[in-house]
């Protein structure tokens, strides 16, 4: 996701994150889906609107569909205001006008059935620091499938030191919400003052504790209860009913810039994407099915075999060891520091890496590190990306985003928004000191990769499936602000799959399309259909397909921070900045 920052007041800042058509016809006897395509927006009016497919053909029958809003940020529903941000004591944070702060950074929104009452709920992320998650009870019209909100409230994270930059997510096979904390604070940058001098997200988390992030008088990172290692984790939310919602951070799954984790049908294997520059791909193997509190973590090693269409590679996996949530939480509670885990060094007088130290290049740049004796487990989970690089894993991926699964063909899809930086061959900055595993041509349009899984859901090969196409339009073209072909993807972000229908859904978070889009891509015929466009400066988050909820199917779609990333001058009214949480559909049940 791409960072966005919004002022709360003149003295206090709250840091926010913003991390065609088909020509094929139905084949008798096979499952078939085809969306009516929507045009690329040309006029300002179209670029300020939400355009979405009005019709879908499923197994030879047409259905009317569209984009349906469930809620917008700031909506008052029942006893709650959707998107209001609170501190640890339940006090609303204040904006620049001293009014309660409402976030427009809605991100992933899941549909969950309550375990105790059987009602339909939505768990929604807000991607900012301090973070927020909301539980919303939904009503489902059985005749039409329409979803409407009944009641909403903020989920209390005070027992987990608050939430942090909640990005994408998934729904586990056992029906819980699996969320994320992106852009973990760099614990090495916690200075004697207690402040993260290079990390605005960390300092804004002071608001959760009722502290001023601009003050240097309070050493809140070292003495105020705020620990950098509290943030950067996978979060599971179990919903029993509206009042009984249980969030947990899974420390055994590692700490890095979690985009999302996606659990395989075996209910034990999870793939986890890491967002940012010089990041890694991780695989987690739970010790027990449906239990993410204990397991073994692995990092992928890219062994390149080709360079076309985003490249191809064999994948091997390096174990980072086993751990439990309790073991890692004990380190955090002891207020362990970066210097307790690692020794650091610089090059010696001859320009060589000192004996016993390893040169690595990750999100935090080129470093020379040595794990202190007995601290391997702490390093593997509290400093997962750094430790993965030291063990020989590939930490050269760039802007790794969404993950989804085609269960029929056992293909995992992973979106890489931009092929650049460490993914380029021998980049002077991002490959310095590293192994230069990935050696690809740059592509600002990005690539969605397919990973072939074996019988145990272990990925063995990775290859580009569909890539964006950079393009320059004439200055007098309605598409002049676009830097990638508007009839193709650009900077793919969140993805989801429609099982049985060979259709990959691709959402964008792009600075190279003026308006972000959602696409349907038939992985067999290669037909690409634009099914939604969003207003200026917004991001398409949370595309997630639910094939059957009480007889209806839904493609969730969230439109995050309209006018937040570009074209602020075209904002027609303050109301237009409010984010949308909704869905494309409804469809008849498809499974």
C-alpha positions as CSV (number, residue, x, y, z in Angstrom):
1,X,0.0,0.0,0.0
2,X,1.1,3.6,-0.6
3,X,1.6,6.0,2.3
4,X,-0.7,8.9,2.8
5,X,-0.5,11.4,5.7
6,X,-3.4,13.5,7.0
7,X,-3.2,16.2,9.7
8,X,-5.2,15.7,12.9
9,X,-4.4,19.2,14.3
10,X,-1.8,21.9,14.1
11,X,0.2,20.3,16.9
12,X,-0.5,16.6,16.4
13,X,-0.2,14.5,13.2
14,X,-1.8,11.2,12.6
15,X,0.2,9.2,10.0
16,X,-1.8,7.3,7.5
17,X,-1.0,4.6,5.0
18,X,-2.5,4.3,1.9
19,X,0.3,0.4,1.6
20,X,-11.0,-4.4,-22.0
21,X,-13.4,-6.8,-22.7
22,X,-13.6,-10.5,-23.3
23,X,-14.3,-12.0,-26.7
24,X,-14.7,-15.6,-25.6
25,X,-18.0,-17.4,-25.3
26,X,-19.5,-20.1,-23.1
27,X,-18.5,-23.7,-23.7
28,X,-21.4,-26.1,-23.1
29,X,-20.9,-28.3,-20.1
30,X,-18.3,-26.0,-18.4
31,X,-18.7,-23.3,-15.7
32,X,-18.6,-19.9,-17.4
33,X,-18.6,-16.3,-16.2
34,X,-18.3,-13.1,-18.3
35,X,-18.7,-9.6,-17.0
36,X,-20.0,-6.7,-19.0
37,X,-16.9,-4.5,-19.3
38,X,-16.8,-0.8,-18.2
39,X,-15.0,1.9,-20.1
40,X,-11.8,3.6,-19.0
41,X,-13.0,7.0,-17.6
42,X,-12.3,9.9,-19.9
43,X,-14.2,13.0,-18.6
44,X,-13.7,14.6,-15.2
45,X,-17.3,13.4,-14.4
46,X,-16.4,9.8,-15.1
47,X,-13.1,10.1,-13.3
48,X,-15.0,11.4,-10.2
49,X,-17.5,8.5,-10.3
50,X,-17.6,4.8,-9.5
51,X,-18.0,2.8,-12.8
52,X,-18.9,-0.9,-12.3
53,X,-20.2,-3.7,-14.4
54,X,-23.9,-3.7,-14.8
55,X,-24.3,-7.3,-15.9
56,X,-22.7,-10.7,-15.5
57,X,-23.3,-13.9,-17.4
58,X,-23.0,-17.0,-15.3
59,X,-23.5,-20.4,-16.9
60,X,-25.5,-19.0,-19.8
61,X,-27.8,-16.8,-17.7
62,X,-27.6,-13.0,-17.3
63,X,-27.8,-11.2,-14.0
64,X,-28.0,-7.5,-13.2
65,X,-25.2,-6.4,-10.8
66,X,-23.4,-3.2,-9.8
67,X,-21.4,-1.6,-7.0
68,X,-23.3,-1.5,-3.8
69,X,-22.2,0.6,-0.8
70,X,-22.6,-1.0,2.6
71,X,-21.1,2.0,4.5
72,X,-19.0,5.0,4.0
73,X,-16.5,6.3,6.6
74,X,-18.3,8.5,9.0
75,X,-21.6,6.8,8.7
76,X,-23.5,6.5,12.0
77,X,-24.9,3.0,12.2
78,X,-26.6,1.9,15.4
79,X,-24.4,2.9,18.3
80,X,-21.2,3.5,16.4
81,X,-19.6,5.8,13.9
82,X,-17.8,3.9,11.2
83,X,-14.1,4.8,11.1
84,X,-13.9,6.9,14.3
85,X,-10.4,6.4,15.8
86,X,-9.9,5.9,19.6
87,X,-7.0,5.8,22.1
88,X,-6.4,3.0,24.5
89,X,-8.9,4.4,27.0
90,X,-11.7,4.6,24.5
91,X,-11.4,8.4,24.0
92,X,-11.9,9.6,20.4
93,X,-8.8,11.2,18.7
94,X,-9.4,14.7,17.5
95,X,-8.9,16.1,14.0
96,X,-7.7,19.5,12.9
97,X,-11.0,21.1,13.7
98,X,-11.1,19.5,17.1
99,X,-13.9,17.2,16.0
100,X,-13.6,13.4,16.4
101,X,-11.2,12.1,13.8
102,X,-12.8,9.8,11.1
103,X,-10.5,7.8,9.0
104,X,-11.0,7.4,5.2
105,X,-8.5,4.6,5.1
106,X,-10.9,1.7,5.1
107,X,-9.0,-1.3,3.7
108,X,-9.9,-5.0,4.0
109,X,-13.4,-5.9,5.0
110,X,-14.4,-9.5,5.6
111,X,-17.8,-11.2,5.7
112,X,-17.9,-13.6,8.7
113,X,-20.6,-15.8,10.2
114,X,-20.9,-15.4,14.0
115,X,-19.9,-18.7,15.7
116,X,-22.5,-18.3,18.5
117,X,-25.4,-16.6,16.9
118,X,-25.1,-17.5,13.1
119,X,-25.5,-13.8,12.1
120,X,-23.6,-12.2,9.3
121,X,-20.9,-9.7,10.3
122,X,-18.2,-7.6,8.6
123,X,-14.8,-7.0,10.1
124,X,-13.2,-3.9,8.6
125,X,-9.6,-2.6,8.8
126,X,-8.5,1.0,8.8
127,X,-4.9,1.4,7.5
128,X,-3.3,4.1,9.7
129,X,-1.4,4.6,12.9
130,X,-3.0,4.2,15.4
131,X,-4.9,1.5,13.6
132,X,-8.5,0.5,14.0
133,X,-10.8,-2.5,13.3
134,X,-14.6,-2.4,13.3
135,X,-17.2,-5.1,13.7
136,X,-20.5,-4.5,11.9
137,X,-23.6,-6.6,12.0
138,X,-25.2,-6.9,8.6
139,X,-28.7,-7.7,7.4
140,X,-29.0,-9.9,4.3
141,X,-32.2,-9.6,2.3
142,X,-32.9,-13.2,1.4
143,X,-35.0,-12.2,-1.7
144,X,-32.4,-9.8,-3.2
145,X,-29.1,-10.6,-1.5
146,X,-28.7,-6.9,-0.6
147,X,-26.4,-6.3,2.5
148,X,-27.2,-3.4,4.9
149,X,-25.6,-2.5,8.2
150,X,-27.4,-2.9,11.5
151,X,-24.9,-1.8,14.1
152,X,-21.2,-1.1,14.2
153,X,-18.5,-0.5,16.8
154,X,-14.7,-0.2,17.3
155,X,-12.9,-3.4,18.3
156,X,-10.9,-2.9,21.5
157,X,-7.2,-3.6,21.0
158,X,-6.0,-2.1,24.3
159,X,-4.9,-5.6,25.4
160,X,-2.6,-5.9,22.4
161,X,-0.9,-2.4,22.7
162,X,-3.3,-1.1,20.0
163,X,-3.4,-1.8,16.3
164,X,-1.0,-0.6,13.6
165,X,-1.4,0.2,9.9
166,X,-3.9,-2.6,9.2
167,X,-3.6,-3.5,5.5
168,X,-5.1,-6.4,3.6
169,X,-6.5,-9.6,4.9
170,X,-8.3,-12.9,4.3
171,X,-10.8,-15.3,5.8
172,X,-9.4,-18.5,7.2
173,X,-10.9,-21.9,6.2
174,X,-12.4,-22.1,9.7
175,X,-14.2,-18.8,9.4
176,X,-12.1,-16.2,11.3
177,X,-10.8,-12.9,10.0
178,X,-7.1,-12.8,9.4
179,X,-5.7,-9.3,9.3
180,X,-2.3,-7.6,9.2
181,X,0.0,-4.9,10.5
182,X,2.1,-3.3,7.7
183,X,5.3,-1.3,7.7
184,X,6.6,-2.4,11.1
185,X,8.6,0.2,13.0
186,X,12.4,-0.2,12.7
187,X,13.5,-1.1,16.2
188,X,17.1,-0.3,15.3
189,X,16.0,3.4,15.0
190,X,14.7,3.7,18.5
191,X,17.1,6.2,20.0
192,X,18.0,7.0,23.6
193,X,15.2,9.6,23.4
194,X,12.7,6.7,22.9
195,X,11.7,8.1,19.5
196,X,11.9,6.6,16.1
197,X,13.7,9.4,14.4
198,X,13.2,8.1,10.9
199,X,9.7,6.6,11.4
200,X,6.6,8.9,11.5
201,X,4.3,5.9,11.9
202,X,6.0,5.0,15.1
203,X,5.7,8.5,16.5
204,X,2.1,8.9,15.6
205,X,1.3,5.7,17.7
206,X,1.9,8.0,20.7
207,X,-1.6,9.3,20.1
208,X,-2.9,5.9,21.2
209,X,-1.4,6.5,24.6
210,X,-2.7,10.0,24.9
211,X,0.8,11.5,24.2
212,X,2.0,14.2,21.8
213,X,4.2,12.7,19.0
214,X,5.9,16.0,18.5
215,X,7.1,16.2,22.1
216,X,10.6,15.1,22.9
217,X,10.0,15.3,26.6
218,X,8.3,11.9,26.9
219,X,10.4,8.9,26.1
220,X,7.4,6.9,25.2
221,X,9.1,4.2,23.2
222,X,11.4,3.3,26.0
223,X,9.5,4.3,29.1
224,X,5.9,5.0,28.2
225,X,4.7,1.5,27.5
226,X,5.1,1.6,23.8
227,X,7.4,-1.0,22.4
228,X,8.4,-1.1,18.7
229,X,8.1,-4.9,18.8
230,X,4.4,-4.7,19.6
231,X,3.7,-3.9,15.9
232,X,4.2,-5.7,12.6
233,X,2.1,-8.9,13.2
234,X,-0.7,-11.1,11.8
235,X,-3.9,-10.5,13.6
236,X,-6.7,-13.1,13.8
237,X,-10.2,-11.9,14.8
238,X,-12.7,-14.5,16.0
239,X,-16.3,-13.4,16.0
240,X,-18.8,-15.1,18.3
241,X,-21.4,-12.4,18.2
242,X,-21.5,-8.6,18.1
243,X,-20.3,-8.1,21.7
244,X,-18.0,-11.1,21.8
245,X,-15.1,-10.4,19.4
246,X,-11.6,-11.8,20.2
247,X,-8.5,-10.3,18.4
248,X,-5.1,-11.9,18.8
249,X,-1.7,-11.2,17.4
250,X,0.2,-14.3,16.1
251,X,3.8,-13.7,17.1
252,X,4.9,-17.1,15.8
253,X,4.1,-16.0,12.2
254,X,6.9,-13.4,12.2
255,X,7.2,-9.7,12.3
256,X,7.6,-7.7,9.0
257,X,5.4,-5.5,6.8
258,X,2.5,-7.9,6.6
259,X,0.3,-7.3,3.6
260,X,-1.7,-10.4,4.3
261,X,-1.6,-14.1,5.1
262,X,-3.6,-16.6,3.2
263,X,-4.3,-20.1,4.7
264,X,-4.4,-23.1,2.4
265,X,-7.2,-25.7,2.4
266,X,-5.1,-28.0,4.6
267,X,-5.7,-25.4,7.4
268,X,-2.0,-25.4,8.3
269,X,0.0,-23.9,5.5
270,X,-0.2,-20.1,5.2
271,X,1.6,-17.8,2.7
272,X,2.5,-14.3,3.9
273,X,3.4,-11.3,1.7
274,X,5.8,-8.6,2.8
275,X,5.2,-5.1,1.5
276,X,7.8,-2.5,0.7
277,X,11.3,-2.4,-1.0
278,X,13.7,-5.4,-0.6
279,X,11.1,-7.7,1.1
280,X,10.6,-11.5,1.3
281,X,8.0,-14.1,0.7
282,X,7.2,-16.3,3.7
283,X,5.5,-19.6,4.3
284,X,4.2,-20.7,7.7
285,X,3.4,-24.3,8.7
286,X,1.1,-24.5,11.8
287,X,1.8,-27.3,14.2
288,X,-2.0,-28.0,14.5
289,X,-4.7,-27.4,11.9
290,X,-6.9,-24.3,12.6
291,X,-4.4,-23.0,15.2
292,X,-1.9,-20.3,14.3
293,X,-0.3,-19.9,17.7
294,X,2.6,-22.3,17.0
295,X,4.5,-23.3,13.9
296,X,7.5,-23.3,11.7
297,X,8.4,-20.3,9.5
298,X,10.1,-20.5,6.1
299,X,11.5,-17.9,3.7
300,X,11.6,-18.4,-0.1
301,X,14.8,-18.4,-2.2
302,X,14.3,-17.3,-5.8
303,X,16.4,-19.4,-8.2
304,X,15.9,-17.6,-11.5
305,X,15.3,-19.4,-14.7
306,X,13.9,-16.7,-17.0
307,X,13.4,-12.9,-17.4
308,X,10.3,-12.5,-19.6
309,X,6.9,-11.3,-18.4
310,X,8.1,-10.7,-14.8
311,X,10.5,-13.6,-14.8
312,X,10.4,-17.3,-13.8
313,X,12.1,-19.1,-11.0
314,X,12.3,-22.3,-9.0
315,X,11.6,-21.8,-5.3
316,X,13.4,-23.4,-2.4
317,X,12.5,-22.8,1.2
318,X,14.8,-22.1,4.1
319,X,13.5,-22.8,7.6
320,X,13.7,-20.0,10.2
321,X,12.8,-22.4,13.0
322,X,9.8,-23.1,15.1
323,X,8.2,-20.8,17.7
324,X,5.1,-20.3,19.7
325,X,3.1,-17.0,20.3
326,X,3.9,-17.3,24.0
327,X,7.6,-17.6,23.5
328,X,7.8,-14.5,21.4
329,X,5.4,-12.5,23.5
330,X,7.7,-13.2,26.5
331,X,10.6,-11.4,24.7
332,X,8.3,-8.4,24.0
333,X,7.1,-8.2,27.6
334,X,10.8,-8.2,28.7
335,X,11.2,-5.1,26.5
336,X,13.9,-6.7,24.5
337,X,15.9,-4.3,22.3
338,X,17.5,-4.6,18.9
339,X,20.9,-4.5,20.5
340,X,20.0,-7.5,22.6
341,X,19.4,-9.5,19.5
342,X,22.2,-8.4,17.1
343,X,25.7,-7.1,17.1
344,X,26.3,-4.5,14.4
345,X,29.4,-3.5,12.5
346,X,30.7,-1.4,9.6
347,X,33.3,-2.3,7.0
348,X,36.8,-2.7,8.3
349,X,39.7,-0.5,7.2
350,X,40.2,-2.6,4.0
351,X,36.6,-2.4,3.0
352,X,35.8,-6.0,4.0
353,X,32.9,-7.3,6.1
354,X,34.3,-8.1,9.6
355,X,34.7,-11.7,10.5
356,X,31.5,-13.4,11.8
357,X,29.2,-10.7,10.4
358,X,26.8,-11.0,7.5
359,X,26.1,-8.4,4.9
360,X,22.4,-8.1,4.1
361,X,20.2,-5.6,2.2
362,X,16.6,-5.4,3.2
363,X,13.9,-2.7,3.6
364,X,16.2,-1.1,6.2
365,X,19.1,-0.9,3.7
366,X,22.6,-2.4,3.7
367,X,23.6,-3.7,7.1
368,X,26.3,-5.9,8.7
369,X,24.9,-8.0,11.5
370,X,25.7,-10.9,13.8
371,X,23.1,-12.7,15.9
372,X,24.1,-12.8,19.6
373,X,24.5,-16.3,21.1
374,X,21.2,-17.9,22.0
375,X,19.1,-15.2,20.3
376,X,18.2,-17.0,17.1
377,X,14.6,-17.6,18.0
378,X,14.1,-13.9,18.9
379,X,15.8,-12.8,15.7
380,X,13.6,-15.2,13.6
381,X,10.3,-13.7,14.8
382,X,11.1,-10.1,16.0
383,X,13.4,-9.3,13.1
384,X,12.2,-11.8,10.6
385,X,13.2,-10.1,7.4
386,X,16.7,-9.4,8.6
387,X,17.2,-12.9,9.9
388,X,15.7,-14.4,6.7
389,X,18.3,-12.5,4.7
390,X,21.1,-13.7,7.0
391,X,20.0,-17.3,6.4
392,X,20.1,-16.9,2.6
393,X,16.5,-16.1,1.8
394,X,15.6,-13.7,-1.0
395,X,14.9,-10.2,0.2
396,X,14.8,-8.5,-3.1
397,X,11.1,-8.5,-4.0
398,X,9.5,-5.1,-4.4
399,X,6.0,-4.0,-3.3
400,X,4.7,-7.5,-2.7
401,X,0.9,-7.3,-2.2
402,X,-2.1,-9.6,-2.5
403,X,-2.3,-13.4,-2.4
404,X,-5.0,-15.7,-3.5
405,X,-5.5,-19.4,-4.5
406,X,-6.9,-21.3,-7.4
407,X,-7.8,-24.4,-5.4
408,X,-8.8,-26.4,-8.5
409,X,-5.3,-26.2,-10.1
410,X,-3.3,-25.6,-6.9
411,X,-1.9,-22.3,-8.2
412,X,-1.2,-19.5,-5.7
413,X,-1.3,-15.9,-7.2
414,X,0.9,-13.2,-5.7
415,X,0.8,-9.5,-6.9
416,X,4.0,-7.5,-7.3
417,X,3.0,-3.9,-7.8
418,X,6.3,-2.7,-9.4
419,X,9.2,-4.6,-10.8
420,X,12.1,-2.4,-9.7
421,X,14.8,-1.8,-7.0
422,X,16.1,-5.1,-5.7
423,X,14.2,-7.0,-8.5
424,X,16.4,-5.2,-11.1
425,X,19.7,-6.8,-12.1
426,X,22.5,-5.5,-9.9
427,X,20.8,-2.3,-8.7
428,X,23.6,-0.1,-7.2
429,X,21.5,0.7,-4.1
430,X,19.2,-2.2,-3.5
431,X,21.5,-5.1,-4.5
432,X,24.6,-3.7,-2.7
433,X,25.9,-6.3,-0.3
434,X,23.2,-8.8,-1.2
435,X,23.2,-12.0,-3.3
436,X,21.4,-10.4,-6.4
437,X,19.0,-13.4,-6.7
438,X,16.4,-11.5,-8.8
439,X,17.7,-10.0,-12.1
440,X,14.8,-8.7,-14.1
441,X,14.0,-5.8,-16.5
442,X,12.2,-2.9,-14.7
443,X,8.4,-2.6,-15.2
444,X,6.5,0.1,-13.4
445,X,3.3,-1.6,-14.4
446,X,4.0,-4.6,-12.2
447,X,3.2,-8.3,-12.5
448,X,0.9,-10.9,-11.0
449,X,2.8,-14.2,-10.5
450,X,1.5,-17.8,-10.4
451,X,3.1,-20.2,-7.9
452,X,2.7,-23.9,-8.6
453,X,2.0,-25.8,-5.4
454,X,2.8,-29.5,-4.8
455,X,0.5,-32.0,-3.0
456,X,1.5,-30.5,0.4
457,X,0.8,-26.9,-0.7
458,X,4.5,-26.1,-1.0
459,X,5.3,-23.6,-3.8
460,X,8.0,-25.0,-6.1
461,X,7.9,-22.7,-9.2
462,X,7.0,-19.0,-9.7
463,X,6.3,-17.3,-13.0
464,X,4.8,-14.1,-14.3
465,X,1.2,-14.5,-15.4
466,X,0.1,-11.0,-16.4
467,X,2.0,-7.7,-16.4
468,X,1.3,-4.0,-16.8
469,X,2.3,-2.3,-20.0
470,X,4.0,1.2,-19.6
471,X,2.6,3.7,-22.2
472,X,2.8,7.4,-22.9
473,X,-0.3,9.1,-24.2
474,X,-0.4,12.4,-26.2
475,X,-0.9,15.5,-24.1
476,X,-4.3,16.1,-25.6
477,X,-5.6,12.6,-24.8
478,X,-8.2,12.1,-22.1
479,X,-5.7,9.4,-20.8
480,X,-2.7,11.8,-20.8
481,X,-2.2,11.4,-17.0
482,X,-1.8,7.7,-17.4
483,X,1.7,6.1,-17.6
484,X,0.5,2.6,-18.3
485,X,-1.9,1.3,-20.9
486,X,-5.5,1.9,-19.7
487,X,-6.5,-1.4,-21.3
488,X,-4.2,-3.4,-19.1
489,X,-3.4,-3.7,-15.5
490,X,-1.1,-1.3,-13.6
491,X,0.5,-1.9,-10.2
492,X,-1.6,-4.9,-9.2
493,X,-2.4,-4.9,-5.5
494,X,-5.1,-7.1,-3.9
495,X,-6.3,-10.2,-5.8
496,X,-8.9,-12.8,-5.3
497,X,-10.0,-15.9,-7.3
498,X,-13.4,-17.2,-8.4
499,X,-13.1,-21.0,-7.9
500,X,-14.4,-23.2,-10.7
501,X,-14.6,-20.2,-13.1
502,X,-10.9,-19.8,-13.9
503,X,-11.2,-16.1,-13.1
504,X,-8.6,-14.0,-11.2
505,X,-9.8,-10.7,-9.9
506,X,-7.1,-8.0,-9.8
507,X,-7.4,-4.7,-7.9
508,X,-4.9,-1.8,-8.4
509,X,-3.1,0.7,-6.2
510,X,-1.4,2.7,-8.9
511,X,0.3,6.0,-9.6
512,X,0.4,5.0,-13.2
513,X,-3.3,4.8,-13.9
514,X,-5.0,8.1,-13.0
515,X,-8.1,6.1,-11.8
516,X,-7.5,2.7,-10.1
517,X,-9.4,-0.2,-11.6
518,X,-10.5,-3.8,-10.9
519,X,-10.2,-6.4,-13.5
520,X,-11.5,-9.9,-14.2
521,X,-8.8,-12.1,-15.9
522,X,-9.6,-15.6,-17.3
523,X,-6.4,-17.5,-16.6
524,X,-7.2,-20.0,-19.3
525,X,-8.4,-17.8,-22.2
526,X,-6.3,-14.7,-21.1
527,X,-9.3,-12.5,-21.6
528,X,-9.0,-9.3,-19.5
529,X,-12.2,-7.3,-18.6
530,X,-12.3,-4.1,-16.7
531,X,-15.2,-4.4,-14.1
532,X,-14.8,-1.3,-11.9
533,X,-13.1,2.1,-11.8
534,X,-12.8,4.4,-8.8
535,X,-12.6,8.1,-8.3
536,X,-9.4,10.2,-8.5
537,X,-6.8,9.5,-5.9
538,X,-8.4,6.4,-4.4
539,X,-7.2,2.8,-4.1
540,X,-9.1,-0.4,-4.9
541,X,-8.7,-2.4,-1.7
542,X,-10.4,-5.6,-0.4
543,X,-11.5,-7.4,-3.6
544,X,-12.5,-10.7,-2.0
545,X,-14.9,-13.3,-3.4
546,X,-17.4,-15.2,-1.4
547,X,-19.1,-17.9,-3.5
548,X,-22.0,-18.7,-1.2
549,X,-23.3,-16.8,1.8
550,X,-26.8,-18.0,2.5
551,X,-27.5,-18.5,-1.2
552,X,-25.8,-15.4,-2.6
553,X,-22.3,-14.6,-3.8
554,X,-20.4,-11.3,-3.3
555,X,-17.2,-9.7,-4.6
556,X,-16.2,-7.3,-1.9
557,X,-14.8,-3.9,-3.0
558,X,-13.5,-1.0,-0.9
559,X,-12.6,2.4,-2.3
560,X,-10.0,3.8,0.0
561,X,-9.2,7.5,0.5
562,X,-10.8,9.2,-2.6
563,X,-8.7,12.2,-3.6
564,X,-6.1,11.1,-1.1
565,X,-3.2,10.2,-3.5
566,X,-3.7,12.6,-6.4
567,X,-6.0,15.2,-8.0
568,X,-6.9,16.8,-4.7
569,X,-7.7,20.0,-6.7
570,X,-10.5,18.2,-8.4
571,X,-12.3,17.4,-5.2
572,X,-16.0,18.6,-5.8
573,X,-17.0,18.6,-2.1
574,X,-15.6,17.4,1.2
575,X,-18.2,14.6,1.2
576,X,-16.5,13.0,-1.8
577,X,-13.4,12.2,0.3
578,X,-15.3,9.6,2.4
579,X,-14.2,6.1,1.6
580,X,-16.7,3.4,0.5
581,X,-17.0,-0.2,1.8
582,X,-19.2,-2.3,-0.4
583,X,-19.4,-5.1,-3.0
584,X,-19.9,-5.9,-6.7
585,X,-23.0,-8.1,-7.1
586,X,-24.8,-9.7,-5.7
587,X,-24.5,-12.9,-7.7
588,X,-26.4,-16.2,-7.3
589,X,-24.5,-18.7,-5.1
590,X,-21.6,-20.1,-7.2
591,X,-20.5,-23.1,-5.1
